[in-house]
Amino acid sequence: SPSRGLGDVYKRQREYNINNAQDANIGITFPAMGIAETATLVQPMTSGSGRSVGLLPITHVAVLRRSTIYRRMSETMVELRKQYQNDPAGFPSAIVHISGPSSTADIELVRVVGVHGPVNITYIIVND
């Protein structure tokens, strides 16, 4: 069936993108919003935009429009509601919040940074 063929193509393209992002030193994204309080990036995910570019390379460069930076997470949720209020079916399958390198502590409370996700994040703020 034609839909099965498209599914196979999508799966191969997804795997190709993930493998390339995993091997890349730098991933560049254009997040939908930012949260000033926590330096968090807000990136809606759709079938056409995956998480791999912002999460797998060692360095993540985020280009963000100044007008899309909000003080707190609650303000970004209000903005997302406004954006999708008239088109609830268009709401993304997931919304990823990226707040910098991961860190964890084991049983001995030894902190380890960069367990998964980028180790470095650079924010480029564009005046608009």
Secondary structure, DSSP 8 states (H G I E B T S, - for coil): -HHHHHHHHHHHHHHHHHHHHHH-SEEEE--SEEETTTTEEEEEEBTTB-SHHHHSSSEEEEEEEGGGEESSHHHHHHHHHHHHTT-GGGS-SEEEEE-SS-EEE-TT--EEE-SSS-SEEEEEEE--
